[in-house]
Amino acid sequence: ETVIFTGNLSPYQGVDLLLEAFAELRLHRPRTRLQIVTESDFGPYEAQALRLAIRDAVDVCRVPFAKVPLLAAADVAVSPRVVCDGIPQKLLNYMAAGKPIVAFEGSAVHLQHEVTGLRVPDRDIKAMAASIRRLLDDRPLADRLAAAARDQVRRDFSWDSAAERVEQVYRQARER
């Protein structure tokens, strides 16, 4: 089983929280792996991964984002970011790829809990781990959430829907 995170490893991404949640998850699912796909250096997190005794289960794939592999191999996609003004690009990517998602509430405003993903309280490591485990254990739920997320991103975040919203703004401005 594979849990995936894609993106840079800046502190705001919450990778430290993800590693803590992954360590908790491994207590219950010791064969699960964490794949981190990034252009960034994992160095700042090495000591934490070693301290948590999970480094051997963390695969860091340093890949330029233009060549990021498909998310197809992942069983669950995660967003450990706690604060986000909009919607993180990674969530849109996860949704479009049809992956079941677990995210902290602060970065998951557009996810509907139990409908398009699982939202957990910010910084709640145990809830993050339990939600990942839940999706790994309950494939029908994971598949249902993934399909609903993919449908939502196609419906609400496609280029066509964005163009319609922009045209609506122009129509309203012209009418004034």
PECOR-V356139 format. One record per residue. SS is DSSP state (H for helix, E for strand, L for the rest). Layout:
BEGIN
<<SS> <SS>>
END
This chain:
BEGIN
<<L> <E> <E> <E> <E> <E> <L> <L> <L> <L> <H> <H> <H> <L> <H> <H> <H> <H> <H> <H> <H> <H> <H> <H> <H> <H> <H> <H> <L> <L> <L> <L> <E> <E> <E> <E> <E> <E> <L> <L> <L> <L> <H> <H> <H> <H> <H> <H> <H> <H> <H> <L> <L> <L> <H> <H> <H> <E> <E> <E> <E> <E> <L> <L> <H> <H> <H> <L> <L> <L> <H> <H> <H> <L> <L> <E> <E> <E> <E> <L> <L> <L> <L> <L> <L> <L> <L> <L> <H> <H> <H> <H> <H> <H> <H> <H> <L> <L> <L> <L> <E> <E> <E> <E> <H> <H> <H> <L> <L> <L> <L> <L> <E> <L> <L> <L> <E> <E> <E> <E> <L> <L> <L> <L> <H> <H> <H> <H> <H> <H> <H> <H> <H> <H> <H> <H> <H> <L> <H> <H> <H> <H> <H> <H> <H> <H> <H> <H> <H> <H> <H> <H> <H> <H> <H> <H> <L> <L> <H> <H> <H> <H> <H> <H> <H> <H> <H> <H> <H> <H> <H> <H> <H> <H> <H> <L>>
END
